[in-house]
Amino acid sequence: MNDFDLSTLLTAPLASHHPLTLQQQLFQRIRQAILAGKLPAGTRLPATRQLALELQVSRNTVIAVWTQLQAEGFLVSDRQGSRVTPVAQLPAPAAMAGHDSEPRLATRVAQLNSSHRPFSQEMALRPGVPALSHFPLAQWRRVFNRVMQHQPHQLLGYGDPLGESALREALAQHLALARGVRCTPEQIVITEGAQQALSLCVLLLSNPGDIGWVEEPGYRGAKAAMRTGDLHIEPVAVDTHGLAPQPQDWQQRPPRLIYTTPTHQYPTGVVMSAPRRLALLAAAREHQAWIIEDDYDSDFRYSGEPIAAMQGMAQHAPVIYVGSFSKTLFPALRLGFMVLPPQLLPRLRPALHEVLRGGNRLEQQALAAFLRNGDFSRHLSKMRRLYRQRQTALRNALIQQLGEKVSLLGGECGMHLVLQLPPAIQDIALADQLIQSGCAPGALSGFYLGEHKQQGLVLGYGNTSTSQISNAVAQLARLINR
């Protein structure tokens, strides 16, 4: 055991004008010296009084450092003084890189490569973003402040893992009136957006290796949820009547989960017909499959009433109904929900209590009030008018710039149109070029799993003003014609 002149390690004096206190500076230097092997195990450190004099700091400062080092297991003290305890030495980064240059990851990570880029929400034609500047902040602030005034402390702790009862009651009433959903408040589970609801469906209703059907083309988030659950994903074609499974699909690749967007297919915009819905419900029940119905953008329908949910077409339908407030209100709210069939609820409740924690309680209570007092319905009506105007402006600009024969998909609902492109034009390359001019449309081919990919652009108009639309389409036309 050797005594050590610790002051030799302190090549620079402790600084009085430093973000860290003298005590924190000294602690970090000694700790780092031990970890780096400069103070090997068994080294006896100087007495606190001696070191305080050498460093020109108070003895209490040194004692506090010694006490913290002992608490973390770096030093041990007895009557003979303080000495360094044995500490495993970490290999140098270069040695680690030579041993294994690639960090080990789960095999599913390779399947989760995303085409997502950190685009600004203000970029023109970006799909999936609502008109954020038109959100009624004053009304939201009023209901939120009311919640804070009446229940400021009660809502700071954990709540019911399935969600605040006030929100589940208000949501059950809204879904029954606006969407034709059959449910009681007890069947509703509040989630952090629709994506968490999809992940919960995969977690609770399937096993690794099970087959999951997704729409082709279809929503990438559903595929990501199934991939993280190690499901075998099978794309099923979408035609003008929605998801179109064939009899051989049920026989040769029977699914455990079926993801579909029947009221507004994403991204094509088609509506699943009533005969197709009933056939899907019957076949799913026969094959003991669960349908995940994502009610994507269905609140924004521009002719007639919104299409009712498939979930409400039959008693005890094998459907988990999923929704979110990211488009109807704002994405950062991070509130969604799923409606469980009554036959599932008793069996899943214990698992849900295990994997969920009751959070976002203030926001949930505010949203419940927002639904009850009519602010939500009024906001939806206002947004339908705005989005109808913006869609008209987008259609007119596309026709004016590209001609009457422009091929568009969707438009009866939602916040985007799909511009179909000839095979000679690569949509990913075109979308990359548009980014340079401040536009961020989606590439249609990115929504496909199979080799056959339709070329096109998913053009969002929710958060794109009329003036932005005109300029963006003009740039788009120049690139296509070139």
DOGU-454802 format. One record per residue (C-alpha): residue number from 1; z, x, y. Coordinates in steps of 0.5 Angstrom, whole numbers, plus 500, padded with zeros to 3 digits. Example, Ala and Ser with C-alpha at 12.3 -4.5 7.8 and 13.67 -1.06 7.14 Angstrom:
<nulo=1 w=516 u=525 v=491> .
<nulo=2 w=514 u=527 v=498> .
! end
This chain:
<nulo=1 w=500 u=500 v=500> .
<nulo=2 w=498 u=503 v=507> .
<nulo=3 w=500 u=502 v=514> .
<nulo=4 w=494 u=500 v=518> .
<nulo=5 w=493 u=501 v=526> .
<nulo=6 w=491 u=494 v=527> .
<nulo=7 w=489 u=496 v=534> .
<nulo=8 w=483 u=500 v=532> .
<nulo=9 w=480 u=494 v=530> .
<nulo=10 w=480 u=491 v=537> .
<nulo=11 w=475 u=495 v=540> .
<nulo=12 w=475 u=490 v=546> .
<nulo=13 w=481 u=488 v=549> .
<nulo=14 w=483 u=481 v=549> .
<nulo=15 w=480 u=477 v=555> .
<nulo=16 w=484 u=473 v=559> .
<nulo=17 w=478 u=469 v=562> .
<nulo=18 w=476 u=466 v=555> .
<nulo=19 w=474 u=460 v=552> .
<nulo=20 w=479 u=461 v=547> .
<nulo=21 w=487 u=463 v=548> .
<nulo=22 w=489 u=470 v=547> .
<nulo=23 w=493 u=467 v=541> .
<nulo=24 w=486 u=464 v=538> .
<nulo=25 w=482 u=471 v=540> .
<nulo=26 w=487 u=475 v=536> .
<nulo=27 w=487 u=470 v=530> .
<nulo=28 w=480 u=470 v=529> .
<nulo=29 w=479 u=478 v=530> .
<nulo=30 w=484 u=479 v=524> .
<nulo=31 w=482 u=473 v=520> .
<nulo=32 w=475 u=476 v=520> .
<nulo=33 w=477 u=483 v=519> .
<nulo=34 w=480 u=480 v=512> .
<nulo=35 w=474 u=476 v=510> .
<nulo=36 w=470 u=482 v=512> .
<nulo=37 w=474 u=487 v=507> .
<nulo=38 w=476 u=491 v=513> .
<nulo=39 w=483 u=490 v=512> .
<nulo=40 w=483 u=490 v=504> .
<nulo=41 w=489 u=487 v=500> .
<nulo=42 w=496 u=490 v=500> .
<nulo=43 w=495 u=493 v=507> .
<nulo=44 w=501 u=493 v=511> .
<nulo=45 w=500 u=490 v=518> .
<nulo=46 w=504 u=493 v=524> .
<nulo=47 w=511 u=490 v=526> .
<nulo=48 w=510 u=484 v=531> .
<nulo=49 w=514 u=487 v=537> .
<nulo=50 w=510 u=494 v=536> .
<nulo=51 w=503 u=490 v=536> .
<nulo=52 w=505 u=486 v=542> .
<nulo=53 w=506 u=492 v=546> .
<nulo=54 w=500 u=495 v=544> .
<nulo=55 w=496 u=489 v=546> .
<nulo=56 w=500 u=488 v=552> .
<nulo=57 w=501 u=480 v=550> .
<nulo=58 w=507 u=477 v=549> .
<nulo=59 w=511 u=478 v=542> .
<nulo=60 w=511 u=470 v=541> .
<nulo=61 w=503 u=470 v=541> .
<nulo=62 w=503 u=475 v=535> .
<nulo=63 w=508 u=471 v=532> .
<nulo=64 w=504 u=465 v=532> .
<nulo=65 w=498 u=469 v=529> .
<nulo=66 w=502 u=472 v=524> .
<nulo=67 w=505 u=465 v=522> .
<nulo=68 w=498 u=461 v=522> .
<nulo=69 w=495 u=467 v=518> .
<nulo=70 w=501 u=466 v=513> .
<nulo=71 w=500 u=458 v=513> .
<nulo=72 w=492 u=460 v=511> .
<nulo=73 w=494 u=465 v=505> .
<nulo=74 w=491 u=471 v=509> .
<nulo=75 w=498 u=474 v=510> .
<nulo=76 w=505 u=474 v=506> .
<nulo=77 w=511 u=477 v=509> .
<nulo=78 w=518 u=479 v=506> .
<nulo=79 w=523 u=484 v=508> .
<nulo=80 w=518 u=490 v=508> .
<nulo=81 w=514 u=487 v=513> .
<nulo=82 w=507 u=483 v=513> .
<nulo=83 w=501 u=485 v=508> .
<nulo=84 w=494 u=482 v=507> .
<nulo=85 w=494 u=478 v=500> .
<nulo=86 w=488 u=479 v=495> .
<nulo=87 w=482 u=475 v=498> .
<nulo=88 w=475 u=474 v=494> .
<nulo=89 w=470 u=478 v=498> .
<nulo=90 w=463 u=474 v=499> .
<nulo=91 w=457 u=478 v=498> .
<nulo=92 w=453 u=479 v=504> .
<nulo=93 w=447 u=474 v=505> .
<nulo=94 w=442 u=479 v=504> .
<nulo=95 w=445 u=480 v=497> .
<nulo=96 w=445 u=473 v=496> .
<nulo=97 w=438 u=472 v=498> .
<nulo=98 w=436 u=477 v=493> .
<nulo=99 w=440 u=474 v=487> .
<nulo=100 w=437 u=467 v=489> .
<nulo=101 w=432 u=466 v=495> .
<nulo=102 w=432 u=458 v=494> .
<nulo=103 w=438 u=454 v=495> .
<nulo=104 w=439 u=449 v=489> .
<nulo=105 w=437 u=442 v=491> .
<nulo=106 w=437 u=435 v=487> .
<nulo=107 w=430 u=435 v=484> .
<nulo=108 w=429 u=428 v=487> .
<nulo=109 w=429 u=432 v=494> .
<nulo=110 w=422 u=434 v=493> .
<nulo=111 w=420 u=426 v=492> .
<nulo=112 w=423 u=424 v=499> .
<nulo=113 w=419 u=428 v=503> .
<nulo=114 w=418 u=424 v=509> .
<nulo=115 w=412 u=424 v=514> .
<nulo=116 w=417 u=422 v=520> .
<nulo=117 w=417 u=426 v=526> .
<nulo=118 w=422 u=426 v=532> .
<nulo=119 w=417 u=421 v=536> .
<nulo=120 w=420 u=419 v=543> .
<nulo=121 w=421 u=411 v=542> .
<nulo=122 w=417 u=411 v=549> .
<nulo=123 w=411 u=413 v=546> .
<nulo=124 w=406 u=408 v=546> .
<nulo=125 w=403 u=404 v=540> .
<nulo=126 w=409 u=406 v=535> .
<nulo=127 w=411 u=401 v=530> .
<nulo=128 w=418 u=398 v=528> .
<nulo=129 w=421 u=399 v=535> .
<nulo=130 w=423 u=393 v=539> .
<nulo=131 w=422 u=392 v=547> .
<nulo=132 w=428 u=395 v=548> .
<nulo=133 w=428 u=395 v=556> .
<nulo=134 w=428 u=387 v=555> .
<nulo=135 w=435 u=387 v=551> .
<nulo=136 w=440 u=382 v=555> .
<nulo=137 w=445 u=388 v=556> .
<nulo=138 w=449 u=383 v=561> .
<nulo=139 w=450 u=378 v=555> .
<nulo=140 w=451 u=383 v=550> .
<nulo=141 w=456 u=386 v=555> .
<nulo=142 w=460 u=380 v=556> .
<nulo=143 w=461 u=378 v=549> .
<nulo=144 w=463 u=385 v=547> .
<nulo=145 w=468 u=385 v=553> .
<nulo=146 w=471 u=379 v=551> .
<nulo=147 w=472 u=382 v=544> .
<nulo=148 w=475 u=388 v=547> .
<nulo=149 w=480 u=384 v=551> .
<nulo=150 w=482 u=379 v=546> .
<nulo=151 w=483 u=384 v=540> .
<nulo=152 w=483 u=391 v=542> .
<nulo=153 w=487 u=394 v=537> .
<nulo=154 w=487 u=389 v=531> .
<nulo=155 w=479 u=391 v=530> .
<nulo=156 w=481 u=399 v=530> .
<nulo=157 w=483 u=399 v=523> .
<nulo=158 w=479 u=398 v=516> .
<nulo=159 w=476 u=391 v=515> .
<nulo=160 w=474 u=387 v=510> .
<nulo=161 w=469 u=391 v=506> .
<nulo=162 w=464 u=385 v=505> .
<nulo=163 w=464 u=384 v=513> .
<nulo=164 w=468 u=381 v=518> .
<nulo=165 w=469 u=373 v=516> .
<nulo=166 w=467 u=371 v=523> .
<nulo=167 w=460 u=374 v=523> .
<nulo=168 w=459 u=372 v=516> .
<nulo=169 w=460 u=365 v=517> .
<nulo=170 w=455 u=365 v=524> .
<nulo=171 w=450 u=369 v=520> .
<nulo=172 w=450 u=364 v=514> .
<nulo=173 w=449 u=358 v=519> .
<nulo=174 w=444 u=361 v=522> .
<nulo=175 w=440 u=363 v=516> .
<nulo=176 w=440 u=356 v=513> .
<nulo=177 w=437 u=353 v=520> .
<nulo=178 w=432 u=358 v=522> .
<nulo=179 w=430 u=361 v=515> .
<nulo=180 w=432 u=356 v=510> .
<nulo=181 w=437 u=361 v=506> .
<nulo=182 w=441 u=358 v=501> .
<nulo=183 w=448 u=361 v=502> .
<nulo=184 w=455 u=361 v=503> .
<nulo=185 w=459 u=366 v=508> .
<nulo=186 w=462 u=369 v=501> .
<nulo=187 w=455 u=371 v=499> .
<nulo=188 w=453 u=375 v=505> .
<nulo=189 w=455 u=383 v=505> .
<nulo=190 w=454 u=386 v=512> .
<nulo=191 w=451 u=393 v=511> .
<nulo=192 w=449 u=399 v=516> .
<nulo=193 w=442 u=396 v=517> .
<nulo=194 w=437 u=394 v=511> .
<nulo=195 w=436 u=401 v=508> .
<nulo=196 w=443 u=401 v=506> .
<nulo=197 w=442 u=394 v=503> .
<nulo=198 w=436 u=397 v=499> .
<nulo=199 w=440 u=403 v=497> .
<nulo=200 w=446 u=398 v=494> .
<nulo=201 w=441 u=394 v=490> .
<nulo=202 w=439 u=400 v=487> .
<nulo=203 w=446 u=403 v=486> .
<nulo=204 w=449 u=396 v=483> .
<nulo=205 w=443 u=393 v=479> .
<nulo=206 w=439 u=398 v=476> .
<nulo=207 w=440 u=405 v=472> .
<nulo=208 w=436 u=411 v=472> .
<nulo=209 w=429 u=411 v=469> .
<nulo=210 w=429 u=403 v=470> .
<nulo=211 w=422 u=401 v=473> .
<nulo=212 w=422 u=398 v=480> .
<nulo=213 w=416 u=395 v=483> .
<nulo=214 w=414 u=396 v=490> .
<nulo=215 w=408 u=393 v=494> .
<nulo=216 w=402 u=397 v=495> .
<nulo=217 w=401 u=399 v=501> .
<nulo=218 w=408 u=398 v=502> .
<nulo=219 w=415 u=400 v=506> .
<nulo=220 w=417 u=407 v=505> .
<nulo=221 w=424 u=406 v=506> .
<nulo=222 w=424 u=401 v=499> .
<nulo=223 w=421 u=407 v=495> .
<nulo=224 w=426 u=412 v=498> .
<nulo=225 w=432 u=408 v=496> .
<nulo=226 w=429 u=407 v=489> .
<nulo=227 w=427 u=415 v=488> .
<nulo=228 w=435 u=416 v=490> .
<nulo=229 w=437 u=412 v=484> .
<nulo=230 w=432 u=416 v=480> .
<nulo=231 w=428 u=409 v=478> .
<nulo=232 w=421 u=410 v=476> .
<nulo=233 w=417 u=407 v=481> .
<nulo=234 w=410 u=402 v=480> .
<nulo=235 w=406 u=400 v=485> .
<nulo=236 w=403 u=393 v=485> .
<nulo=237 w=397 u=391 v=489> .
<nulo=238 w=398 u=386 v=495> .
<nulo=239 w=392 u=381 v=496> .
<nulo=240 w=391 u=376 v=501> .
<nulo=241 w=396 u=372 v=498> .
<nulo=242 w=401 u=377 v=498> .
<nulo=243 w=404 u=381 v=492> .
<nulo=244 w=399 u=380 v=486> .
<nulo=245 w=402 u=382 v=479> .
<nulo=246 w=398 u=381 v=473> .
<nulo=247 w=400 u=379 v=466> .
<nulo=248 w=399 u=386 v=463> .
<nulo=249 w=404 u=389 v=469> .
<nulo=250 w=410 u=384 v=466> .
<nulo=251 w=408 u=386 v=459> .
<nulo=252 w=407 u=394 v=460> .
<nulo=253 w=411 u=396 v=465> .
<nulo=254 w=417 u=390 v=466> .
<nulo=255 w=421 u=391 v=472> .
<nulo=256 w=428 u=391 v=473> .
<nulo=257 w=427 u=391 v=481> .
<nulo=258 w=422 u=388 v=485> .
<nulo=259 w=421 u=389 v=492> .
<nulo=260 w=417 u=385 v=497> .
<nulo=261 w=416 u=382 v=504> .
<nulo=262 w=413 u=375 v=502> .
<nulo=263 w=414 u=372 v=509> .
<nulo=264 w=411 u=378 v=513> .
<nulo=265 w=408 u=384 v=508> .
<nulo=266 w=409 u=390 v=511> .
<nulo=267 w=404 u=393 v=513> .
<nulo=268 w=398 u=389 v=512> .
<nulo=269 w=402 u=382 v=515> .
<nulo=270 w=400 u=377 v=510> .
<nulo=271 w=404 u=372 v=507> .
<nulo=272 w=405 u=370 v=500> .
<nulo=273 w=403 u=363 v=498> .
<nulo=274 w=408 u=358 v=495> .
<nulo=275 w=404 u=358 v=488> .
<nulo=276 w=405 u=366 v=488> .
<nulo=277 w=412 u=366 v=490> .
<nulo=278 w=414 u=360 v=485> .
<nulo=279 w=410 u=364 v=480> .
<nulo=280 w=414 u=371 v=482> .
<nulo=281 w=421 u=367 v=481> .
<nulo=282 w=419 u=364 v=474> .
<nulo=283 w=417 u=371 v=472> .
<nulo=284 w=423 u=375 v=474> .
<nulo=285 w=427 u=370 v=471> .
<nulo=286 w=424 u=370 v=465> .
<nulo=287 w=424 u=378 v=465> .
<nulo=288 w=431 u=378 v=467> .
<nulo=289 w=429 u=382 v=474> .
<nulo=290 w=432 u=382 v=481> .
<nulo=291 w=427 u=381 v=487> .
<nulo=292 w=429 u=384 v=493> .
<nulo=293 w=426 u=380 v=499> .
<nulo=294 w=426 u=384 v=505> .
<nulo=295 w=425 u=378 v=511> .
<nulo=296 w=421 u=384 v=515> .
<nulo=297 w=420 u=381 v=522> .
<nulo=298 w=419 u=374 v=520> .
<nulo=299 w=423 u=371 v=526> .
<nulo=300 w=417 u=373 v=531> .
<nulo=301 w=412 u=368 v=528> .
<nulo=302 w=407 u=366 v=534> .
<nulo=303 w=404 u=360 v=531> .
<nulo=304 w=408 u=354 v=528> .
<nulo=305 w=415 u=355 v=525> .
<nulo=306 w=417 u=362 v=522> .
<nulo=307 w=416 u=362 v=514> .
<nulo=308 w=422 u=360 v=510> .
<nulo=309 w=425 u=365 v=506> .
<nulo=310 w=423 u=365 v=498> .
<nulo=311 w=430 u=365 v=496> .
<nulo=312 w=431 u=358 v=498> .
<nulo=313 w=426 u=355 v=494> .
<nulo=314 w=430 u=355 v=488> .
<nulo=315 w=437 u=354 v=486> .
<nulo=316 w=440 u=360 v=483> .
<nulo=317 w=434 u=364 v=485> .
<nulo=318 w=434 u=371 v=482> .
<nulo=319 w=433 u=374 v=489> .
<nulo=320 w=437 u=379 v=493> .
<nulo=321 w=435 u=377 v=501> .
<nulo=322 w=436 u=383 v=505> .
<nulo=323 w=435 u=383 v=513> .
<nulo=324 w=437 u=387 v=519> .
<nulo=325 w=438 u=386 v=527> .
<nulo=326 w=434 u=393 v=528> .
<nulo=327 w=428 u=389 v=530> .
<nulo=328 w=431 u=383 v=533> .
<nulo=329 w=436 u=386 v=537> .
<nulo=330 w=436 u=394 v=537> .
<nulo=331 w=436 u=399 v=532> .
<nulo=332 w=442 u=403 v=534> .
<nulo=333 w=446 u=397 v=533> .
<nulo=334 w=446 u=399 v=525> .
<nulo=335 w=448 u=392 v=522> .
<nulo=336 w=444 u=389 v=517> .
<nulo=337 w=446 u=384 v=511> .
<nulo=338 w=444 u=382 v=504> .
<nulo=339 w=445 u=375 v=501> .
<nulo=340 w=447 u=376 v=494> .
<nulo=341 w=446 u=370 v=488> .
<nulo=342 w=452 u=366 v=487> .
<nulo=343 w=452 u=369 v=479> .
<nulo=344 w=452 u=376 v=482> .
<nulo=345 w=458 u=376 v=487> .
<nulo=346 w=464 u=375 v=482> .
<nulo=347 w=462 u=381 v=478> .
<nulo=348 w=459 u=386 v=484> .
<nulo=349 w=465 u=384 v=489> .
<nulo=350 w=470 u=390 v=486> .
<nulo=351 w=464 u=395 v=486> .
<nulo=352 w=463 u=393 v=493> .
<nulo=353 w=470 u=394 v=495> .
<nulo=354 w=470 u=401 v=492> .
<nulo=355 w=463 u=403 v=495> .
<nulo=356 w=464 u=400 v=502> .
<nulo=357 w=469 u=401 v=508> .
<nulo=358 w=470 u=395 v=513> .
<nulo=359 w=467 u=399 v=519> .
<nulo=360 w=463 u=397 v=526> .
<nulo=361 w=468 u=391 v=527> .
<nulo=362 w=468 u=391 v=534> .
<nulo=363 w=460 u=390 v=534> .
<nulo=364 w=461 u=385 v=528> .
<nulo=365 w=465 u=381 v=532> .
<nulo=366 w=461 u=381 v=538> .
<nulo=367 w=455 u=379 v=534> .
<nulo=368 w=458 u=373 v=531> .
<nulo=369 w=459 u=371 v=538> .
<nulo=370 w=452 u=373 v=540> .
<nulo=371 w=450 u=368 v=535> .
<nulo=372 w=455 u=362 v=536> .
<nulo=373 w=454 u=362 v=543> .
<nulo=374 w=446 u=361 v=543> .
<nulo=375 w=444 u=368 v=546> .
<nulo=376 w=441 u=370 v=540> .
<nulo=377 w=436 u=364 v=539> .
<nulo=378 w=435 u=365 v=547> .
<nulo=379 w=433 u=372 v=546> .
<nulo=380 w=428 u=371 v=540> .
<nulo=381 w=425 u=366 v=544> .
<nulo=382 w=424 u=370 v=550> .
<nulo=383 w=421 u=376 v=545> .
<nulo=384 w=416 u=372 v=542> .
<nulo=385 w=413 u=370 v=548> .
<nulo=386 w=413 u=377 v=550> .
<nulo=387 w=410 u=380 v=544> .
<nulo=388 w=405 u=375 v=543> .
<nulo=389 w=403 u=377 v=550> .
<nulo=390 w=403 u=384 v=548> .
<nulo=391 w=399 u=383 v=542> .
<nulo=392 w=394 u=379 v=546> .
<nulo=393 w=393 u=385 v=550> .
<nulo=394 w=392 u=390 v=544> .
<nulo=395 w=387 u=385 v=541> .
<nulo=396 w=383 u=385 v=547> .
<nulo=397 w=383 u=392 v=549> .
<nulo=398 w=381 u=394 v=542> .
<nulo=399 w=375 u=389 v=542> .
<nulo=400 w=373 u=391 v=549> .
<nulo=401 w=373 u=399 v=547> .
<nulo=402 w=371 u=398 v=540> .
<nulo=403 w=367 u=392 v=539> .
<nulo=404 w=367 u=385 v=537> .
<nulo=405 w=367 u=387 v=529> .
<nulo=406 w=373 u=391 v=530> .
<nulo=407 w=377 u=390 v=523> .
<nulo=408 w=384 u=388 v=524> .
<nulo=409 w=390 u=386 v=519> .
<nulo=410 w=396 u=382 v=521> .
<nulo=411 w=398 u=378 v=527> .
<nulo=412 w=401 u=372 v=525> .
<nulo=413 w=408 u=375 v=526> .
<nulo=414 w=411 u=381 v=527> .
<nulo=415 w=410 u=387 v=532> .
<nulo=416 w=404 u=391 v=530> .
<nulo=417 w=397 u=390 v=528> .
<nulo=418 w=393 u=394 v=523> .
<nulo=419 w=386 u=397 v=525> .
<nulo=420 w=382 u=399 v=519> .
<nulo=421 w=378 u=405 v=519> .
<nulo=422 w=372 u=407 v=515> .
<nulo=423 w=373 u=412 v=510> .
<nulo=424 w=370 u=417 v=514> .
<nulo=425 w=375 u=417 v=519> .
<nulo=426 w=382 u=420 v=516> .
<nulo=427 w=388 u=416 v=519> .
<nulo=428 w=393 u=422 v=519> .
<nulo=429 w=388 u=427 v=523> .
<nulo=430 w=387 u=421 v=528> .
<nulo=431 w=394 u=420 v=529> .
<nulo=432 w=396 u=427 v=530> .
<nulo=433 w=391 u=427 v=535> .
<nulo=434 w=393 u=421 v=539> .
<nulo=435 w=400 u=424 v=539> .
<nulo=436 w=398 u=429 v=544> .
<nulo=437 w=396 u=424 v=549> .
<nulo=438 w=403 u=420 v=548> .
<nulo=439 w=401 u=415 v=542> .
<nulo=440 w=405 u=415 v=536> .
<nulo=441 w=401 u=410 v=531> .
<nulo=442 w=403 u=410 v=524> .
<nulo=443 w=397 u=412 v=519> .
<nulo=444 w=396 u=407 v=514> .
<nulo=445 w=394 u=411 v=508> .
<nulo=446 w=402 u=414 v=508> .
<nulo=447 w=404 u=407 v=506> .
<nulo=448 w=400 u=408 v=499> .
<nulo=449 w=403 u=411 v=492> .
<nulo=450 w=396 u=411 v=488> .
<nulo=451 w=390 u=415 v=489> .
<nulo=452 w=386 u=409 v=493> .
<nulo=453 w=388 u=409 v=500> .
<nulo=454 w=385 u=405 v=505> .
<nulo=455 w=384 u=409 v=512> .
<nulo=456 w=387 u=405 v=518> .
<nulo=457 w=392 u=406 v=524> .
<nulo=458 w=399 u=401 v=524> .
<nulo=459 w=399 u=400 v=532> .
<nulo=460 w=406 u=398 v=534> .
<nulo=461 w=406 u=394 v=541> .
<nulo=462 w=413 u=392 v=541> .
<nulo=463 w=416 u=397 v=546> .
<nulo=464 w=409 u=398 v=549> .
<nulo=465 w=407 u=395 v=556> .
<nulo=466 w=401 u=392 v=557> .
<nulo=467 w=399 u=398 v=562> .
<nulo=468 w=401 u=403 v=556> .
<nulo=469 w=396 u=399 v=551> .
<nulo=470 w=390 u=399 v=556> .
<nulo=471 w=391 u=407 v=556> .
<nulo=472 w=392 u=408 v=549> .
<nulo=473 w=387 u=404 v=546> .
<nulo=474 w=382 u=408 v=551> .
<nulo=475 w=384 u=414 v=548> .
<nulo=476 w=384 u=412 v=541> .
<nulo=477 w=377 u=409 v=542> .
<nulo=478 w=374 u=416 v=545> .
<nulo=479 w=377 u=420 v=539> .
<nulo=480 w=374 u=415 v=534> .
<nulo=481 w=367 u=415 v=538> .
<nulo=482 w=367 u=422 v=538> .
! end
